Amino acid sequence: MATTRRKFIVTSTAALGAAASMPAISFAEDAPAKAATPLRILILGGTGFLGPACTESALARGHKVTHFNSGRTEERRHAVGRPSLVPEGVEQLYGNRDPNKTAAERKNEGKPGASPDPDSPKGLSQLVGRKWDAVIDTSAYFPRMVKASAELLAPNVKQYLFISTISVYKDVSKPNYDETAPLSTLADPTTEEMGQDFGNYGGGKALCEKAAEQAMPGRVTILRPGFMVGPRDTSGRFLYWPVRASLGGVMIVPGDPADPIQLIDVRDVADWIVQCLEKKILGVYNVTGPAKSLSMKGMVENVRTGTASQVEFAWIDNEFLETHGVEESRFPLYASPKGGSAGLHRCNCTRTLARGLVFRPLSETAKASLDWYRSLPAATQAAVAPQFATRPTQQPWLEIEKHALESWNQRANK
Protein backbone atom coordinates (compact mmCIF):
# COMPACT_ATOMS: atom_id res chain seq x y z
CA MET A 1 0.00 0.00 0.00
CA ALA A 2 1.17 3.51 -0.77
CA THR A 3 -0.01 4.64 2.65
CA THR A 4 0.66 2.59 5.78
CA ARG A 5 -2.38 1.34 7.64
CA ARG A 6 -1.46 3.30 10.79
CA LYS A 7 -1.01 6.52 8.84
CA PHE A 8 -4.30 5.65 7.16
CA ILE A 9 -6.19 5.34 10.45
CA VAL A 10 -4.46 7.80 12.72
CA THR A 11 -6.07 10.87 11.22
CA SER A 12 -9.49 9.52 12.20
CA THR A 13 -8.72 10.03 15.83
CA ALA A 14 -5.67 12.26 16.01
CA ALA A 15 -4.91 15.69 14.57
CA LEU A 16 -8.37 16.18 13.12
CA GLY A 17 -8.08 19.74 14.32
CA ALA A 18 -10.74 22.33 13.94
CA ALA A 19 -10.74 23.36 10.32
CA ALA A 20 -14.47 24.00 10.28
CA SER A 21 -17.82 23.58 11.95
CA MET A 22 -21.51 23.49 11.28
CA PRO A 23 -24.65 23.26 13.43
CA ALA A 24 -25.45 19.83 14.83
CA ILE A 25 -27.06 17.64 12.19
CA SER A 26 -29.71 15.09 13.01
CA PHE A 27 -31.68 12.87 10.69
CA ALA A 28 -33.84 11.40 13.41
CA GLU A 29 -37.56 12.14 13.17
CA ASP A 30 -37.77 12.82 16.89
CA ALA A 31 -35.35 14.26 19.41
CA PRO A 32 -33.57 11.61 21.50
CA ALA A 33 -35.36 10.66 24.70
CA LYS A 34 -33.83 11.99 27.89
CA ALA A 35 -31.86 9.55 30.02
CA ALA A 36 -33.58 8.27 33.15
CA THR A 37 -30.63 9.39 35.27
CA PRO A 38 -28.63 12.43 34.11
CA LEU A 39 -24.89 11.93 34.31
CA ARG A 40 -22.02 14.32 34.92
CA ILE A 41 -19.58 13.61 32.09
CA LEU A 42 -16.02 14.87 31.74
CA ILE A 43 -14.53 14.85 28.25
CA LEU A 44 -10.75 15.04 28.06
CA GLY A 45 -10.55 16.93 24.79
CA GLY A 46 -13.95 17.82 23.42
CA THR A 47 -13.23 20.16 20.50
CA GLY A 48 -11.70 17.95 17.79
CA PHE A 49 -13.81 15.49 15.79
CA LEU A 50 -15.22 12.83 18.11
CA GLY A 51 -15.40 15.16 21.13
CA PRO A 52 -18.05 17.54 19.72
CA ALA A 53 -20.16 14.57 18.59
CA CYS A 54 -19.99 13.11 22.12
CA THR A 55 -20.91 16.48 23.59
CA GLU A 56 -23.94 16.86 21.34
CA SER A 57 -25.11 13.31 22.00
CA ALA A 58 -24.72 13.66 25.76
CA LEU A 59 -26.52 17.00 25.90
CA ALA A 60 -29.37 15.61 23.81
CA ARG A 61 -29.83 12.89 26.42
CA GLY A 62 -29.94 15.44 29.24
CA HIS A 63 -26.45 14.90 30.68
CA LYS A 64 -24.13 17.61 32.00
CA VAL A 65 -20.84 17.95 30.15
CA THR A 66 -17.46 19.39 31.13
CA HIS A 67 -14.55 19.81 28.69
CA PHE A 68 -10.92 19.71 29.72
CA ASN A 69 -8.34 20.90 27.21
CA SER A 70 -5.73 23.59 26.61
CA GLY A 71 -8.05 25.83 24.61
CA ARG A 72 -5.75 25.65 21.57
CA THR A 73 -8.34 24.35 19.13
CA GLU A 74 -10.89 27.00 20.02
CA GLU A 75 -8.21 29.70 19.82
CA ARG A 76 -7.32 28.59 16.31
CA ARG A 77 -10.95 28.61 15.26
CA HIS A 78 -11.51 32.10 16.57
CA ALA A 79 -8.38 33.31 14.76
CA VAL A 80 -9.88 32.36 11.38
CA GLY A 81 -13.37 33.57 12.19
CA ARG A 82 -14.97 30.16 12.70
CA PRO A 83 -17.69 29.63 15.33
CA SER A 84 -17.05 27.83 18.59
CA LEU A 85 -17.46 24.06 18.86
CA VAL A 86 -18.46 24.33 22.52
CA PRO A 87 -22.25 24.43 22.96
CA GLU A 88 -23.88 26.69 25.50
CA GLY A 89 -24.06 25.12 28.93
CA VAL A 90 -20.83 23.11 28.65
CA GLU A 91 -18.35 23.78 31.46
CA GLN A 92 -14.82 24.47 30.24
CA LEU A 93 -11.72 23.63 32.29
CA TYR A 94 -8.19 24.29 31.07
CA GLY A 95 -4.85 22.61 31.48
CA ASN A 96 -2.47 20.18 29.82
CA ARG A 97 -2.55 16.37 29.53
CA ASP A 98 1.11 16.51 30.47
CA PRO A 99 1.03 17.16 34.24
CA ASN A 100 4.35 18.97 34.02
CA LYS A 101 3.22 21.60 31.50
CA THR A 102 0.68 24.42 31.36
CA ALA A 103 -2.22 25.04 29.03
CA ALA A 104 -0.27 27.95 27.54
CA GLU A 105 2.66 25.69 26.70
CA ARG A 106 0.35 23.49 24.67
CA LYS A 107 -1.25 26.48 22.92
CA ASN A 108 2.16 27.97 22.16
CA GLU A 109 3.57 24.86 20.48
CA GLY A 110 4.77 25.86 17.03
CA LYS A 111 4.85 29.56 17.92
CA PRO A 112 8.50 30.67 18.06
CA GLY A 113 9.07 33.44 20.56
CA ALA A 114 5.71 33.06 22.31
CA SER A 115 5.78 34.52 25.80
CA PRO A 116 5.10 32.19 28.75
CA ASP A 117 1.96 32.81 30.79
CA PRO A 118 2.64 32.48 34.54
CA ASP A 119 -1.09 32.37 35.27
CA SER A 120 -1.88 29.52 32.86
CA PRO A 121 -3.34 26.41 34.56
CA LYS A 122 -0.74 23.69 34.99
CA GLY A 123 -1.31 20.06 34.09
CA LEU A 124 -4.48 18.55 35.55
CA SER A 125 -4.78 21.04 38.39
CA GLN A 126 -8.31 22.16 37.47
CA LEU A 127 -9.53 18.56 37.82
CA VAL A 128 -8.31 18.15 41.39
CA GLY A 129 -11.12 17.51 43.87
CA ARG A 130 -13.84 17.49 41.21
CA LYS A 131 -16.31 14.62 40.81
CA TRP A 132 -17.96 13.18 37.70
CA ASP A 133 -19.91 10.03 36.98
CA ALA A 134 -17.84 9.18 33.92
CA VAL A 135 -14.86 10.29 31.85
CA ILE A 136 -14.48 10.10 28.05
CA ASP A 137 -10.81 10.27 27.12
CA THR A 138 -10.52 11.25 23.45
CA SER A 139 -7.12 12.92 23.51
CA ALA A 140 -4.37 10.62 24.82
CA TYR A 141 -1.79 8.83 22.71
CA PHE A 142 0.88 7.78 25.21
CA PRO A 143 0.51 6.02 28.57
CA ARG A 144 2.08 8.64 30.83
CA MET A 145 -0.80 11.01 30.16
CA VAL A 146 -3.46 8.34 30.70
CA LYS A 147 -1.82 7.20 33.91
CA ALA A 148 -1.79 10.76 35.25
CA SER A 149 -5.43 11.50 34.47
CA ALA A 150 -6.85 8.09 35.42
CA GLU A 151 -5.00 7.94 38.74
CA LEU A 152 -6.04 11.48 39.63
CA LEU A 153 -9.69 10.87 38.76
CA ALA A 154 -9.98 7.31 40.10
CA PRO A 155 -11.29 8.29 43.57
CA ASN A 156 -13.92 10.62 42.10
CA VAL A 157 -15.31 8.95 38.96
CA LYS A 158 -17.15 5.69 38.42
CA GLN A 159 -16.17 4.86 34.84
CA TYR A 160 -13.28 5.71 32.51
CA LEU A 161 -13.96 5.31 28.80
CA PHE A 162 -10.84 5.42 26.67
CA ILE A 163 -10.88 5.97 22.91
CA SER A 164 -8.29 3.66 21.39
CA THR A 165 -8.10 2.48 17.76
CA ILE A 166 -8.05 -0.67 15.63
CA SER A 167 -4.45 0.31 14.90
CA VAL A 168 -3.57 -1.40 18.19
CA TYR A 169 -3.69 -4.75 16.40
CA LYS A 170 -0.32 -6.17 15.46
CA ASP A 171 -1.45 -7.87 12.25
CA VAL A 172 -4.42 -7.04 10.03
CA SER A 173 -3.34 -9.20 7.13
CA LYS A 174 -5.92 -11.83 8.11
CA PRO A 175 -9.65 -10.93 8.08
CA ASN A 176 -12.01 -11.29 11.02
CA TYR A 177 -9.63 -10.28 13.83
CA ASP A 178 -11.48 -9.55 17.07
CA GLU A 179 -10.73 -8.00 20.47
CA THR A 180 -8.55 -10.95 21.48
CA ALA A 181 -6.05 -10.51 18.62
CA PRO A 182 -2.40 -9.74 19.54
CA LEU A 183 -1.60 -6.05 20.06
CA SER A 184 1.20 -3.85 18.77
CA THR A 185 4.12 -3.05 21.02
CA LEU A 186 6.71 -0.28 21.22
CA ALA A 187 10.45 -0.89 21.06
CA ASP A 188 10.73 1.91 23.63
CA PRO A 189 7.64 1.98 25.89
CA THR A 190 8.63 5.42 27.18
CA THR A 191 8.65 7.17 23.79
CA GLU A 192 6.24 10.01 23.21
CA GLU A 193 6.97 10.44 19.51
CA MET A 194 4.67 9.07 16.79
CA GLY A 195 7.67 7.98 14.73
CA GLN A 196 7.99 7.50 11.00
CA ASP A 197 4.62 6.97 9.27
CA PHE A 198 2.95 7.09 12.72
CA GLY A 199 4.62 3.78 13.50
CA ASN A 200 4.23 4.26 17.27
CA TYR A 201 0.54 5.16 17.12
CA GLY A 202 -0.89 1.68 17.65
CA GLY A 203 1.64 0.60 20.24
CA GLY A 204 1.17 3.85 22.15
CA LYS A 205 -2.59 3.41 22.24
CA ALA A 206 -2.22 -0.19 23.41
CA LEU A 207 -0.11 1.00 26.35
CA CYS A 208 -2.72 3.70 27.07
CA GLU A 209 -5.36 0.99 27.37
CA LYS A 210 -3.20 -0.85 29.89
CA ALA A 211 -2.53 2.32 31.89
CA ALA A 212 -6.24 3.09 32.20
CA GLU A 213 -7.09 -0.41 33.40
CA GLN A 214 -4.24 -0.42 35.92
CA ALA A 215 -5.42 2.88 37.39
CA MET A 216 -9.11 1.92 37.54
CA PRO A 217 -9.39 -1.89 37.40
CA GLY A 218 -12.86 -3.14 36.56
CA ARG A 219 -14.16 0.36 35.75
CA VAL A 220 -12.74 0.91 32.28
CA THR A 221 -14.32 0.79 28.82
CA ILE A 222 -11.92 0.55 25.86
CA LEU A 223 -13.31 1.41 22.43
CA ARG A 224 -11.26 0.66 19.32
CA PRO A 225 -12.81 2.62 16.44
CA GLY A 226 -11.92 2.08 12.81
CA PHE A 227 -12.50 4.79 10.22
CA MET A 228 -14.79 7.43 11.74
CA VAL A 229 -16.40 9.68 9.14
CA GLY A 230 -19.10 12.31 8.81
CA PRO A 231 -19.54 16.07 9.21
CA ARG A 232 -16.52 17.89 10.68
CA ASP A 233 -14.10 15.19 9.50
CA THR A 234 -11.14 17.25 8.34
CA SER A 235 -9.04 14.23 7.31
CA GLY A 236 -10.45 14.45 3.76
CA ARG A 237 -10.80 10.70 3.35
CA PHE A 238 -14.49 9.88 3.24
CA LEU A 239 -15.25 13.46 2.21
CA TYR A 240 -13.50 12.82 -1.10
CA TRP A 241 -16.26 10.45 -2.20
CA PRO A 242 -19.36 12.68 -1.74
CA VAL A 243 -17.54 15.74 -3.10
CA ARG A 244 -16.36 13.85 -6.16
CA ALA A 245 -19.79 12.27 -6.68
CA SER A 246 -21.44 15.68 -6.52
CA LEU A 247 -19.35 16.81 -9.50
CA GLY A 248 -20.97 14.18 -11.72
CA GLY A 249 -19.49 12.68 -14.87
CA VAL A 250 -17.59 9.42 -14.73
CA MET A 251 -15.76 8.70 -11.49
CA ILE A 252 -12.93 6.19 -11.10
CA VAL A 253 -13.32 3.61 -8.36
CA PRO A 254 -10.25 1.40 -7.87
CA GLY A 255 -10.19 -2.36 -7.61
CA ASP A 256 -13.20 -4.64 -7.77
CA PRO A 257 -16.80 -3.72 -6.89
CA ALA A 258 -16.81 -6.50 -4.31
CA ASP A 259 -13.75 -5.20 -2.41
CA PRO A 260 -14.68 -4.68 1.28
CA ILE A 261 -14.88 -1.38 3.11
CA GLN A 262 -15.62 -0.55 6.75
CA LEU A 263 -16.44 2.85 8.23
CA ILE A 264 -18.75 4.40 10.80
CA ASP A 265 -20.42 7.77 11.24
CA VAL A 266 -18.79 9.60 14.14
CA ARG A 267 -22.25 10.44 15.48
CA ASP A 268 -23.07 6.73 15.75
CA VAL A 269 -19.83 6.23 17.70
CA ALA A 270 -20.77 9.11 20.00
CA ASP A 271 -24.28 7.79 20.59
CA TRP A 272 -22.89 4.39 21.56
CA ILE A 273 -20.29 5.99 23.84
CA VAL A 274 -23.08 7.71 25.74
CA GLN A 275 -24.97 4.42 25.84
CA CYS A 276 -21.91 2.74 27.35
CA LEU A 277 -21.91 5.31 30.13
CA GLU A 278 -25.64 5.10 30.77
CA LYS A 279 -25.60 1.29 30.89
CA LYS A 280 -22.15 1.02 32.49
CA ILE A 281 -20.86 -1.19 29.68
CA LEU A 282 -17.29 -2.20 30.49
CA GLY A 283 -14.62 -4.09 28.59
CA VAL A 284 -12.99 -3.87 25.15
CA TYR A 285 -14.91 -3.33 21.91
CA ASN A 286 -14.09 -2.87 18.24
CA VAL A 287 -16.21 -0.04 16.84
CA THR A 288 -16.68 0.14 13.10
CA GLY A 289 -19.37 -0.76 10.65
CA PRO A 290 -21.78 -1.23 9.15
CA ALA A 291 -23.58 -4.16 10.78
CA LYS A 292 -23.44 -6.20 7.58
CA SER A 293 -20.59 -6.51 5.10
CA LEU A 294 -20.22 -3.48 2.84
CA SER A 295 -18.53 -3.50 -0.56
CA MET A 296 -16.96 -0.59 -2.37
CA LYS A 297 -19.87 -0.84 -4.81
CA GLY A 298 -22.32 -0.50 -1.94
CA MET A 299 -20.43 2.46 -0.52
CA VAL A 300 -20.26 4.51 -3.69
CA GLU A 301 -23.87 3.74 -4.55
CA ASN A 302 -24.93 5.00 -1.12
CA VAL A 303 -22.80 8.10 -1.68
CA ARG A 304 -24.48 8.69 -5.02
CA THR A 305 -27.90 8.38 -3.39
CA GLY A 306 -27.01 10.69 -0.52
CA THR A 307 -25.62 13.37 -2.78
CA ALA A 308 -28.47 13.11 -5.31
CA SER A 309 -25.86 12.78 -8.03
CA GLN A 310 -26.02 11.23 -11.49
CA VAL A 311 -22.36 10.25 -11.37
CA GLU A 312 -21.32 7.06 -13.13
CA PHE A 313 -18.64 4.66 -11.88
CA ALA A 314 -15.69 3.23 -13.77
CA TRP A 315 -14.04 0.31 -11.98
CA ILE A 316 -10.36 0.23 -12.89
CA ASP A 317 -7.84 -2.43 -12.02
CA ASN A 318 -5.31 -1.43 -9.36
CA GLU A 319 -2.32 -2.54 -11.42
CA PHE A 320 -3.47 -0.46 -14.38
CA LEU A 321 -3.80 2.62 -12.20
CA GLU A 322 -0.35 2.12 -10.73
CA THR A 323 1.30 1.66 -14.13
CA HIS A 324 -0.30 4.93 -15.23
CA GLY A 325 0.99 6.86 -12.24
CA VAL A 326 -2.27 6.96 -10.28
CA GLU A 327 -1.43 5.81 -6.76
CA GLU A 328 -3.87 3.94 -4.56
CA SER A 329 -3.63 6.79 -2.05
CA ARG A 330 -5.51 8.97 -4.56
CA PHE A 331 -8.62 7.09 -3.44
CA PRO A 332 -9.04 7.70 0.29
CA LEU A 333 -10.26 4.86 2.53
CA TYR A 334 -9.73 2.25 -0.16
CA ALA A 335 -7.31 -0.57 0.68
CA SER A 336 -6.58 -3.60 -1.43
CA PRO A 337 -8.06 -6.79 0.08
CA LYS A 338 -4.77 -8.55 -0.54
CA GLY A 339 -1.44 -8.80 1.23
CA GLY A 340 -0.77 -6.84 4.39
CA SER A 341 -4.06 -4.91 4.20
CA ALA A 342 -6.26 -7.94 3.49
CA GLY A 343 -8.06 -7.62 6.82
CA LEU A 344 -7.99 -3.85 7.22
CA HIS A 345 -11.67 -3.52 6.30
CA ARG A 346 -12.69 -6.88 7.79
CA CYS A 347 -12.59 -6.22 11.51
CA ASN A 348 -14.91 -8.35 13.65
CA CYS A 349 -17.39 -6.19 15.59
CA THR A 350 -19.77 -8.95 16.68
CA ARG A 351 -19.21 -8.22 20.38
CA THR A 352 -20.08 -4.54 19.96
CA LEU A 353 -23.16 -5.20 17.85
CA ALA A 354 -24.46 -7.51 20.56
CA ARG A 355 -24.25 -4.62 23.05
CA GLY A 356 -26.39 -2.26 21.01
CA LEU A 357 -24.28 -0.37 18.46
CA VAL A 358 -26.54 0.84 15.64
CA PHE A 359 -25.89 2.70 12.41
CA ARG A 360 -27.63 5.41 10.42
CA PRO A 361 -27.83 4.89 6.64
CA LEU A 362 -24.56 5.60 4.85
CA SER A 363 -26.45 7.76 2.37
CA GLU A 364 -27.31 10.11 5.25
CA THR A 365 -23.66 10.30 6.27
CA ALA A 366 -22.73 11.19 2.69
CA LYS A 367 -25.37 13.92 2.53
CA ALA A 368 -24.38 15.40 5.90
CA SER A 369 -20.70 15.37 4.92
CA LEU A 370 -21.35 17.15 1.63
CA ASP A 371 -23.66 19.69 3.29
CA TRP A 372 -20.94 20.44 5.82
CA TYR A 373 -18.32 20.82 3.10
CA ARG A 374 -20.52 23.23 1.18
CA SER A 375 -21.01 25.36 4.30
CA LEU A 376 -17.28 26.06 4.57
CA PRO A 377 -15.27 29.03 3.26
CA ALA A 378 -13.37 28.28 0.06
CA ALA A 379 -10.00 28.21 1.82
CA THR A 380 -11.24 25.64 4.32
CA GLN A 381 -12.78 23.55 1.55
CA ALA A 382 -9.36 23.43 -0.08
CA ALA A 383 -7.82 22.25 3.19
CA VAL A 384 -10.29 19.44 3.91
CA ALA A 385 -10.69 18.22 0.30
CA PRO A 386 -7.33 19.11 -1.27
CA GLN A 387 -7.97 16.88 -4.30
CA PHE A 388 -10.33 19.51 -5.65
CA ALA A 389 -8.33 22.61 -4.78
CA THR A 390 -6.87 24.70 -7.60
CA ARG A 391 -3.10 25.04 -7.29
CA PRO A 392 -0.90 26.65 -9.98
CA THR A 393 1.89 24.09 -9.60
CA GLN A 394 -0.30 20.97 -9.61
CA GLN A 395 -2.34 19.28 -12.30
CA PRO A 396 -6.00 19.22 -11.21
CA TRP A 397 -7.18 15.84 -10.00
CA LEU A 398 -10.13 15.81 -12.40
CA GLU A 399 -7.71 16.13 -15.31
CA ILE A 400 -5.60 13.26 -14.01
CA GLU A 401 -8.73 11.18 -13.59
CA LYS A 402 -9.92 12.06 -17.10
CA HIS A 403 -6.62 11.00 -18.69
CA ALA A 404 -6.63 7.73 -16.73
CA LEU A 405 -10.16 7.03 -17.92
CA GLU A 406 -9.19 7.73 -21.53
CA SER A 407 -6.26 5.32 -21.28
CA TRP A 408 -8.46 2.67 -19.69
CA ASN A 409 -11.11 3.00 -22.39
CA GLN A 410 -8.48 2.82 -25.14
CA ARG A 411 -7.14 -0.35 -23.56
CA ALA A 412 -10.57 -1.87 -23.35
CA ASN A 413 -11.30 -1.06 -26.99
CA LYS A 414 -8.15 -2.71 -28.37
N, C-alpha and C positions, 0 to 999 in steps of 0.2 A: 504494500500500500504506500502511496505517496505521502500520506499523513499517518503518523503512528496513532494507535488506538487511544493512548492516553491523551495525546494532544487533541485528538478528535473529541474526546469526552470532557476534558477538563474545562472547556469554556462553557459548558452547560451549568457548572456550579461555581466556577471561580472566574473572577475578572469579567463579570458580565456588566459591571459598571452601571452607569446611569446615563446612557446616551439620550434617552427619551422616555416620555410617559404619556399615558392617556387615562381618561376616567375608567373606573372599574367596569369590566364588560361581563354581562351575565346573559346566558341564553336560556336560563330556567324560566318557566312560565310564572312561577311564584317565588317570592323571597324565601330563603332558607328558614326553616323553623328554628326558634330559639332553643338553645340547650336547656335541659332541665335544671342543671346546676352551673351557673356562670363560673368560669375559671379566671384566675389571674395568670397571664402568660407572659413570660419574658422571652424576647427574641434577641439572640446575640447576632447582630447584623440588622436586617430589617429593611434595607433600602436598595438592595441589588436587584435580583430577578425573582428568586423564590421567596425572599423575605416579604416583599409587598403583597404577594399572592396569599401568603400565610396570614398576614395582617388583615387583609380584606375578608378572608374566609372566617377568621376568628371573630372579627367584629360583627359579621353578619349573623353569627350564632349567639351573639350577646356576651361574648367574653371581653375582659379588659386586657389591653395589650400595652406592654412596655418595650421600647427599643433600647438596646445598648450598642453604641458604636462610637467612632471617633468624630462623626459629623462630616467626614471628607466627601462622601458621595453627594450629600445635600449641598455642600458648599460648591462643588463642581457644577451641579445643576443650576444653582442660582447664578453662577458666573456666566452661563450661556443663556440665561433667560428662560429656563425650563421650570415648570411648576414642581412643587414639592411632592415627594412620594409618601409623605407621612400624613395619614388622614387625621382629621380633627378628632381629638379625644385620646390620641395615643401619647403616653408618657415617654419622654425622651431623656435617657441618661447617657452621659459621655465618658469616654475613657479609651483604653487600649487593651487588646487581647493579650499583649505582652505586659505582664505585671510590672516590668521594670521601665516602661516608657509611658509617656503622656499621650493624650488625645492629639495635642498639637504636633507631637513628633510624627504621628501617623499622617496627619493632614499635610505636613510639610515635606513628606517624602517626595523627592523629585523636584524640589524647589530650592535650588542653590542660593545660599545667602539668606534664607528665611530666618527671622528672629525667633528665638525660643520664647515661650509664653510661661512665665513662672506660675501663673494661676490656672493653667490647664490641668484638668483632672488626671491623676496618674493611675495607670493600670486599671484594676477592677474596683477601685476605691468607692465608686458610687453604688456598687452592689452590696457593700458590706452592711450586714444587719437587716437587709430587706428580705421579704418573704414572697414567694410565688408558688402557685400550684404546680406549674410545669415550665420547663425551659425548652426552647427550640434553638439549637445551635446550628446556624447556617454558614458560619464564617471562620471555621478553624481548619487548618491544613496540616498542622504538626502537633505532636502530642503534648509538648510543654504547655501550650495555650489551653488545651482541653483539660489537662490535669489541674491547672491553676483555677479555671472557672468552675469545674465540677467539684473540686475539693472545697472551694469557698462556698458554693451554693448548697452542698450536700445537706447541711443541717436545716436548711430553710426551704427546700423544694421537695416535691414528692416524686417527680419524674423528669428525666433528662433525655430529650430526643435529639440525637445527633444525625446530621445529614452527611452521609458518606457518599459512596459512588460505586458503580459496578467496575470501575477501574481498580478496585482493590483485588480483583481476582488475578491470580498469577498467570492463567492460561485460558484464553477464550478461543482457542483454535478448534475446540470440540463443542458442538451445540448442546444445549439443555443443561448447562451448569447451574447449580442452585446455591443456596446460602451455605452449604457445607463444603463447597469447593475450596481448594488451597488458596491462600492469600499471598499477595506480593509482600516482599520484605525490602528493607533498606540496607545497603552495605554499611552505612553509618547511621544508626538509629537516632543520633543527635542532630543530624543535618536539618537545617531550616531553609534549604534552597530547593527549588523545583527541579533543577538539573536540566540537562539537554533534553529537548523534546518532552518536557514535563515528566521525565523518567522517574522522579521521586513522588509524583502525585499519588499514585495508588498505594505505595508503601507507607507514605505519610498518613493517609487517611486510615489505613488499617491499624496503624499505631494509635491514632486518635480514638478509634473504636475501643481499643484495649484500655486506654487511659480513662475513658468515660466509665467503663464497667468497673474498673478497679476503684474508682472514686465513689461510685454509687452502685454497688453490687445489687442486682435484682430490681433495679429501678430505672433501667436504661432501655431505650428503644433506638435501634440502629436501622436507618433507612438507606438503601443503596440504589439511588435513582440511576437510570440510564440517560437517554437523551431527552431532556426537558425542553419543551418548545411552547410557543404561544406568544401573545402580546407582551411586549417589553423585552423580548429575547434579542439582545444586541449582538449575539454571536454570528448572526447572518446565515446560519446553516438551514434550518427549516424555512426561514423567511425567503430564501432564494426561490423555492418552489412556487409559492403563491404569487410572488412578484413576477417571476418569469411567465407563469401561466396567464396572468392578467394581460400580458403584452400580446398574447395570441400567436398566430402563425403556427409553425412547426417547431416543436421543442424536443431537443435530444434528451433521451433518458438512457443511461448506460446499462450495459449488461442485459439480463434476461427479464422479461415481465414477472417471472415467478421468484426472482431474487427476494429474500426476506428483508424486512425493515421493522425496527421497533422504535417507538417514541411515545411520549406521553405529554399531554397538556399540563403545564406547570400549575394551573388552577386545580386540576384533578389531584395532583400531588399534594397541594396545599389543603384541599378538602379532606384528604385521607390523613394528613398529619394532624389536623384538628380532631378528627375522629379517633385517632390513636390516643390523644390526650383525654378526650371525653370518656373513652371506654377503657383507659389505662392498658392499652395494648403494649406489651413488652416483647423484647426479642429482636431478631435480625430479619429484615425483609428486603428482597429485591423489588424495586418499584419502577416498572416500565410497562409498556403496553403495545397494542391493545389486548383485550382479553383473549381474542382469537388471533391466529397467525395472520399477519398482514404482509402482502407482497408489494413490491415497488409499483406494480400495475394498480393495485388497490389504493396505494397512497396517492399517486398522481391523479387518479380518477376522482378521488375525494377532494383533492385540491382543486381540480377543474370545476367540480360541483360547487364548492364553497366560494370560489371566486367568480362564478357565473361566466366562465370563459368558454370560448369556442376553440381553444388551443388543441392542436393535434400532436400526437406523440410519435417520435421516431426512435425505435429501440436499436441501439448501435452497439456492436460487439466491443468489449473492453480493449481487446488487442488492437482492433482497428483504430480506436480513439488514441491509444498510446502511440502507435506508429505514425499518426498524423499530428503528434504534438499536443494532444488534448489530454491533460492529466486527469486521473480519477478525482483528484481533489477539486476539480472544477465543478463537481456535482456534490454539494454538501450532503452529509448524512449517509450517502451511499457507501457501502463497503462490499467488496467481492465476497461471496459466500464460499470462498476457497482459501486454502492455506491458513496463515496465521489469524485471519479475520473471519474464519468460517463460522464461528459461534457468536460473533460480536452482536448480531441482531437476533440471537436465538437464546436469550437468557430465560431461565425458568422462573416464572413469577407465581406458580401455583399456590404457594403458601400465602402470599399477599392477597391474591384474589379470594381465597377462602376466608379472609378476615375483613372483606368488605370493600376493597378498592374497586371503584367504578370509573367509567370513562365517558366523556361527552363525544359526540360524533366528530371524526377527524375533519369533516367538511366545515364544522363550526370553528374549529381551531384555525383552519386555513383562512376563513373569512375574517375572524378577529385579528389574525396576524396582519393580513393585508390592510384592514381598516386602520390598524395602529400605524403601519408604515406610511399610509397616505396622510395621516394626521401630523407627520413630522416635518420640520423645516428641511429644505433641500439638502443642506449641509449634513444634517443628521441622517437623512436617507442614504446619502453617499457613504456614510460611515458604517451603517448597519447592513447595507446591501451593496458592497463595493463592486460587485460584478456589473452593476448597471450604472455606475458613476462614469461621467465623462472626464477623461484625463488626457491631456495633450500628448503624453509620451507613451500611452498604451493603446493598443488596438481594442476597440470596443468588443465586449464579449459577444454581443449579438452578431457581429461580423465574423468572429471566429467560429461561432456555432453555424452560421450560414455556409461558410466554406467547408466545414466538416460534413455538413449535410450534402452539399454538392458532390464532394468526393465519394461519399457513401452511395449516393444514388448512381453516380457514374460506374462505380464498382458493381452495383447490383444489376445494371443494365448491360454489362459486358457479357 
